[in-house]
Amino acid sequence: MFLETIKSPGLAHLSYVLGADDEAAVIDPRRDWQVYADIAAREGVRITHIFETHRNEDYVIGSRDLARATGATIHHGHALDFAYGEPVREGDHFTVGSLDLAVLETPGHTDESISVVIRDREFGDTPVAVFTGDALFIGDVGRTDFYPDRAREVAGLLHDSIFDKLLPLGDQTILYPAHGAGSVCGDGMASREFSTLGHERRHNPALQKESREAFIDMKVAEKPEQPPYFAKMEQYNQHGAPPLAHLPAPPPLRPAAIEQARDAGAILLDLRSPEAFAGAFIPGSLAIPADMLPGYGGFFLAFDRDIVLIPESRADVDQAVRHLVRMGFDRIAGYLDGGLHTWEVSGRTYDRIAAIHARPMVERLRSDEPVTLLDVRKPTEWEQARLQGATHIFLGDLPDRLHELDRERPVITFCGSGRRAIIAAAILKDHGFAQVENGLGSMSACKSIGCQIARG
């Protein structure tokens, strides 16, 4: 037997290949599917089954392309009407070499959620491992906010799935979830990617509630963000995404082509660091550092517009392409060849954003100067700690709430470290705010210099 975990950074997505003898199965494959075929070839096995633990919301699943390449069958829960694959139910069993794969229906995160239990038939009937999808994580449990009109019902379903079906598999059972720390699917996940049901039963904070009602109250009180692109992911993952034979290779573009694309409606996506973007950027650009695309690209990018990349290096382009394609943003029209220097020496106009250190920022807040400190962190971060006098608008909500800001006052954008603040600053500049500054270091810098921080 072998089992290999495939990590997708940024999305914090975890998928799996497991096999025995000459057969293998894949659990929740990502869209750029070649990695699974390569592993199967290396291990000398053929992929016979693909399991989707649920209709994913945060990335495009690669099941159909992988099935076309390997001839494998696709399986997912019967409680949703998928346009492809085969529905499975509680108690269905599948054989992969000497392994037995059994289906548990584990609704709550979504109605059709399933878990896949692994037993090694050569060594008894005791479960060896379970793939839990988004029902149970390491250090947390799945979100239950996708059915707001059934909030208490689905929270109760998740409780029952965990306590009545998963935990009874036994403390020895190894836990393999679909996401790790950093995923938008949960806030409290541990940074490690291995655990057992026994360890989670004893130490997972979400499993320590005294009663079913207390668990339900906890889940109903949560208000996780839902990026707009989730709706497209749900559509793709239920009805099928456009085929992806290989990752796209966007062409290099000269400044004249970049300018023409922008004027035609393309999104100029600047992937550089906050410090680099603040120093000089092409007017109209959206700033999202390359490694932050999975977390925030889905709030601001559009599926019906071309995307042109402004990179620091070619490595930024490759990283961005993977992130974008995994979220279904396929209209990548090219990238600025030679980086921003090429734009600068062409004589074209560029803009900048002033950076402000934490100490003078705090001094200005204490003075009578009219200034808006715009904190764009998540609501949970804001509730835990904030600067006196700050205005809070979550970054993902900013485009729809710009009318709440006074355009005549200077605005200092602020977050945890300055990386989200540069995204906010770029949005403000693109919408005509003339006096915008970026609080580099933001809350981290404030804590380092001993700012007075309000809590609760």
C-alpha positions in Angstrom: 0.0 0.0 0.0 1.1 3.6 -0.6 -0.6 6.9 0.2 0.6 10.3 -1.0 -0.7 13.8 0.0 -0.7 16.5 -2.7 -0.7 20.0 -1.2 -1.9 23.0 -3.1 -0.4 26.1 -1.4 -2.5 29.2 -1.0 -5.8 27.3 -1.1 -4.5 25.0 1.5 -6.2 22.2 -0.4 -5.1 18.6 0.4 -5.8 15.8 -2.1 -4.6 12.2 -2.0 -3.5 9.2 -4.1 -3.7 5.8 -2.4 -3.2 2.4 -3.9 -2.3 -1.2 -3.4 -1.2 -4.0 -5.8 -1.8 -2.5 -9.3 -4.7 -0.2 -8.5 -5.1 3.3 -7.1 -7.8 5.8 -6.1 -7.7 9.6 -5.9 -9.5 11.7 -3.4 -10.6 15.3 -4.3 -8.2 16.0 -7.2 -7.3 19.5 -8.1 -7.8 20.9 -11.6 -4.1 20.6 -12.7 -4.4 16.9 -12.6 -1.2 15.6 -14.2 0.4 15.2 -10.8 -1.9 12.2 -10.0 -1.1 10.5 -13.3 2.6 11.0 -12.7 2.4 9.4 -9.2 0.4 6.4 -10.6 3.0 5.9 -13.3 5.8 6.1 -10.8 4.1 3.5 -8.5 3.2 1.2 -11.4 -0.5 1.4 -10.8 -3.6 2.5 -12.7 -6.1 4.9 -11.3 -9.5 3.1 -11.2 -11.6 5.4 -8.8 -11.9 9.1 -8.1 -13.9 10.2 -5.0 -15.2 13.7 -4.5 -16.1 14.2 -0.8 -18.4 17.1 -1.7 -19.1 19.8 -4.2 -16.2 22.1 -3.4 -16.7 25.9 -3.1 -13.1 27.2 -3.2 -11.4 25.5 -6.1 -12.2 23.8 -9.4 -12.1 20.0 -9.0 -10.1 18.0 -11.6 -12.1 14.8 -11.6 -13.5 14.9 -15.2 -10.1 15.6 -16.8 -8.4 13.0 -14.7 -11.1 10.5 -15.6 -10.7 11.2 -19.3 -7.0 10.6 -19.0 -7.2 7.4 -17.0 -10.6 5.8 -17.5 -11.3 6.0 -13.8 -14.9 6.2 -12.5 -16.0 9.3 -10.5 -18.0 8.9 -7.3 -19.8 11.5 -5.1 -22.7 11.8 -2.7 -26.2 11.1 -4.1 -27.8 14.1 -2.3 -26.8 16.5 -5.1 -27.7 16.1 -8.7 -24.3 16.1 -10.4 -24.1 16.2 -14.2 -21.3 13.6 -14.3 -20.0 10.7 -12.3 -21.8 8.1 -10.2 -23.8 8.7 -7.0 -22.8 6.7 -3.9 -24.7 6.0 -0.7 -23.9 5.0 2.9 -22.4 1.5 3.0 -21.2 1.3 -0.6 -17.9 -0.5 -0.8 -15.1 -0.3 -3.5 -12.1 -2.5 -3.9 -8.7 -1.0 -4.8 -6.2 -3.8 -4.7 -6.2 -5.2 -1.2 -7.9 -2.1 0.2 -11.6 -1.7 1.0 -13.0 1.8 0.6 -16.4 2.3 2.3 -18.7 5.3 2.0 -20.1 7.2 5.0 -22.6 9.9 4.4 -21.4 12.9 6.5 -23.7 15.9 5.7 -23.5 19.2 7.5 -20.9 21.2 5.5 -22.9 20.3 2.4 -25.9 17.9 2.0 -24.0 15.5 -0.3 -20.8 15.4 1.8 -19.3 11.9 2.2 -16.3 10.5 3.9 -14.3 7.5 2.7 -13.1 4.9 5.2 -10.1 2.8 4.4 -9.6 -0.8 5.6 -6.7 -3.1 4.7 -8.4 -6.5 4.0 -5.1 -8.3 4.6 -5.0 -7.1 8.2 -8.6 -7.2 9.6 -11.7 -5.1 9.5 -10.5 -2.2 11.7 -10.5 1.1 9.9 -7.0 2.4 9.1 -7.9 5.8 7.9 -10.7 8.1 6.9 -10.9 10.9 4.3 -13.3 13.4 5.8 -13.5 16.1 3.2 -14.7 19.3 4.9 -16.6 17.6 7.7 -13.7 17.3 10.2 -10.4 19.0 10.0 -7.3 18.9 12.2 -8.1 21.3 15.0 -11.5 22.5 13.6 -14.7 21.3 11.8 -16.3 22.3 8.6 -18.2 25.5 8.0 -22.0 25.2 7.9 -23.0 28.6 6.5 -24.0 27.6 2.9 -27.7 27.0 4.0 -28.6 30.2 5.9 -32.3 29.3 6.0 -31.4 25.9 7.6 -28.6 27.1 9.9 -29.4 25.1 13.0 -30.4 22.0 11.1 -27.2 21.7 9.1 -25.1 22.5 12.1 -26.8 19.6 13.9 -26.2 17.4 10.9 -22.5 18.1 11.1 -22.5 17.3 14.8 -24.2 14.0 14.1 -21.8 13.2 11.2 -18.8 13.7 13.5 -20.0 12.2 16.7 -22.2 9.4 15.4 -20.3 8.3 12.4 -16.7 9.5 12.3 -15.5 9.3 15.9 -17.0 5.8 16.3 -14.5 4.5 13.7 -12.0 4.3 16.5 -9.3 6.4 18.1 -6.6 4.6 16.0 -8.1 5.9 12.7 -5.9 8.3 10.8 -7.6 11.6 9.7 -7.1 12.9 6.2 -9.1 16.2 5.7 -9.5 18.1 2.4 -7.9 21.3 3.8 -5.2 22.5 6.1 -4.3 25.7 7.9 -4.9 28.8 5.9 -7.9 27.6 4.1 -11.0 29.7 3.8 -13.0 26.7 4.9 -12.0 27.1 8.6 -10.2 29.4 10.9 -8.8 27.2 13.6 -7.0 24.4 11.7 -3.7 23.2 13.0 -0.6 23.7 10.9 0.2 20.0 11.0 -1.4 17.7 8.4 -1.6 14.5 10.4 -3.8 13.4 13.3 -6.0 10.6 14.5 -9.6 10.6 15.5 -8.6 9.9 19.0 -6.4 12.9 19.2 -9.1 15.1 17.7 -11.8 13.7 20.0 -9.6 14.8 23.0 -8.0 18.0 21.8 -10.0 19.6 18.8 -11.6 22.7 20.4 -14.7 22.3 18.3 -15.3 18.8 19.7 -15.1 19.9 23.3 -18.6 21.4 23.5 -20.7 20.0 26.3 -23.8 19.2 24.3 -25.2 19.0 20.7 -27.0 22.3 21.3 -23.7 24.0 22.4 -22.1 22.7 19.2 -25.0 24.1 17.1 -24.8 27.4 18.9 -21.1 27.7 18.1 -21.6 27.0 14.4 -24.6 29.3 14.0 -22.6 32.1 15.6 -19.8 31.9 13.0 -19.8 34.3 10.1 -17.1 33.2 7.7 -16.5 35.2 4.5 -17.9 33.9 1.2 -15.9 35.3 -1.7 -18.1 35.9 -4.8 -16.2 33.3 -6.9 -17.6 30.5 -4.7 -20.8 30.6 -6.8 -18.9 29.9 -10.0 -17.0 27.0 -8.2 -20.2 25.5 -7.2 -21.5 25.7 -10.8 -18.4 24.2 -12.2 -18.1 21.4 -9.7 -21.7 20.4 -10.1 -22.1 20.6 -13.8 -18.4 20.4 -15.0 -15.7 23.0 -15.6 -14.2 23.7 -19.1 -11.6 21.0 -19.9 -8.0 21.6 -18.9 -5.5 19.6 -20.9 -2.5 21.6 -19.5 -1.7 24.8 -17.7 -1.9 27.9 -20.0 1.3 29.7 -21.0 0.4 33.4 -21.2 2.5 35.3 -23.7 5.0 38.1 -22.8 3.6 41.6 -23.7 5.2 44.9 -24.3 3.9 48.1 -22.7 1.8 49.2 -25.7 -0.1 45.9 -25.6 -0.5 46.2 -21.8 -2.0 49.7 -22.3 -4.3 48.5 -25.1 -5.5 45.6 -22.9 -6.2 47.9 -20.0 -8.1 50.3 -22.1 -10.2 47.4 -23.5 -11.2 46.4 -20.0 -8.6 43.9 -18.9 -7.7 43.7 -15.2 -4.0 44.6 -14.6 -3.1 42.2 -11.8 0.1 43.4 -10.1 1.7 40.5 -8.3 4.6 42.3 -6.7 5.3 43.0 -3.0 3.5 45.9 -1.2 6.7 47.8 -1.0 7.3 47.4 -4.7 3.8 48.3 -5.7 3.7 51.4 -3.4 6.9 52.7 -5.1 5.5 52.6 -8.6 2.6 51.0 -10.4 0.6 51.3 -13.6 -2.5 53.4 -13.0 -5.6 51.2 -12.7 -3.7 48.2 -11.5 -5.1 45.8 -8.8 -2.4 44.9 -6.3 -2.5 41.3 -5.0 0.9 39.8 -4.0 1.3 36.5 -5.9 1.0 34.3 -2.8 -2.2 36.0 -1.7 -4.2 35.3 -4.8 -6.0 32.2 -3.4 -7.2 34.2 -0.4 -8.3 37.4 -2.1 -8.3 37.0 -5.8 -11.8 35.6 -5.7 -13.2 38.8 -4.2 -12.0 41.1 -6.9 -11.3 39.2 -10.2 -14.0 38.6 -12.8 -14.6 35.5 -14.9 -15.7 37.6 -17.9 -12.6 39.9 -18.1 -9.1 39.2 -19.4 -6.3 39.3 -16.8 -2.9 40.7 -17.5 -0.1 40.0 -15.0 2.4 42.5 -13.7 5.1 40.3 -12.2 8.4 40.8 -10.3 9.8 37.7 -12.0 8.9 34.9 -14.3 8.4 32.7 -11.2 5.5 35.0 -10.2 3.8 34.3 -13.5 4.0 30.5 -13.1 2.7 30.7 -9.5 -0.1 33.1 -10.4 -1.2 30.9 -13.4 -1.6 27.9 -11.1 -3.5 29.8 -8.5 -5.8 31.4 -11.1 -6.6 28.2 -13.0 -7.4 26.4 -9.8 -10.0 29.0 -9.1 -11.4 28.9 -12.6 -9.9 32.2 -13.9 -8.7 31.0 -17.3 -8.6 34.3 -19.2 -5.0 35.1 -18.6 -4.1 37.2 -21.6 -0.3 37.7 -20.9 2.2 39.4 -18.7 4.4 42.5 -18.8 7.7 41.4 -20.3 10.6 42.7 -18.3 8.5 43.8 -15.4 7.6 47.4 -14.4 11.0 48.7 -15.5 9.9 48.1 -19.1 6.8 50.3 -18.5 8.9 53.0 -16.8 11.5 53.3 -19.6 8.7 53.5 -22.2 7.9 56.9 -20.9 4.4 55.9 -19.8 2.8 57.4 -16.7 3.0 55.5 -13.4 1.6 56.3 -10.0 2.7 55.6 -6.4 1.3 55.2 -2.9 2.9 56.9 0.1 4.0 54.5 2.9 3.7 55.6 6.5 5.5 54.1 9.5 3.4 53.0 12.5 4.7 55.7 14.9 3.8 58.8 12.8 0.6 57.1 11.9 -0.4 56.8 15.5 0.7 60.4 16.2 -1.6 61.7 13.4 -4.5 59.7 14.8 -4.0 61.5 18.1 -3.8 64.9 16.5 -6.7 67.0 15.3 -5.7 66.3 11.6 -8.7 64.8 9.7 -7.6 61.4 8.6 -9.3 58.0 8.2 -7.4 54.9 9.4 -9.1 52.2 7.3 -8.7 48.7 9.0 -9.5 46.0 6.4 -8.9 42.9 8.5 -11.4 40.2 9.1 -14.2 40.9 11.6 -12.8 38.4 14.0 -9.4 40.2 13.9 -11.1 43.5 14.5 -13.0 42.2 17.4 -9.9 40.9 19.1 -7.7 44.0 18.8 -7.9 47.4 17.1 -6.5 50.9 17.2 -8.6 53.6 18.8 -10.4 55.7 16.2 -10.0 53.3 13.3 -12.8 52.6 10.8 -13.4 49.0 9.9 -14.4 47.6 6.5 -13.5 44.1 5.7 -11.3 44.0 2.5 -13.6 41.8 0.6 -16.5 44.2 1.2 -14.5 47.4 0.3 -15.7 47.9 -3.3 -19.3 47.9 -2.2 -18.8 50.2 0.7 -16.6 53.0 -0.7 -19.5 55.4 -0.3 -19.0 55.2 3.5 -15.6 56.9 3.2 -15.0 60.6 3.0 -13.1 61.3 -0.2 -11.9 64.6 1.1 -9.9 63.1 4.0 -6.6 61.3 3.7 -7.0 57.5 4.1 -4.4 55.3 5.6 -5.0 51.6 4.8 -4.2 49.2 7.6 -4.3 45.4 8.2 -2.3 42.8 10.1 1.1 43.4 8.4 0.5 45.7 5.4 -0.1 43.1 2.7 -3.9 43.3 2.6 -3.6 47.1 3.1 -1.9 47.5 -0.2 -4.8 45.7 -1.9 -7.1 48.2 -0.3 -4.9 51.1 -1.2 -4.9 50.1 -4.9 -8.7 49.8 -4.9 -9.1 53.3 -3.4 -6.7 54.8 -5.9 -8.5 53.1 -8.8 -11.8 54.6 -7.6 -10.5 58.1 -7.5 -9.3 58.6 -3.9 -6.4 61.0 -4.2 -4.9 61.0 -0.7 -4.1 57.4 0.1 -1.3 56.0 2.2 -0.4 52.5 3.1 0.4 51.5 6.7 3.3 49.2 6.1 3.7 46.8 9.0 0.2 47.8 10.2 -0.9 46.0 13.4 2.3 43.9 13.6 4.4 47.1 13.6 2.1 48.7 16.1 2.5 45.8 18.5 6.3 46.0 18.1 6.5 49.7 19.1 3.9 49.4 21.9 0.9 51.1 20.4 -2.2 51.4 22.7 -4.5 48.7 21.4 -8.2 48.4 22.2 -9.4 44.8 22.8 -12.9 43.3 22.7 
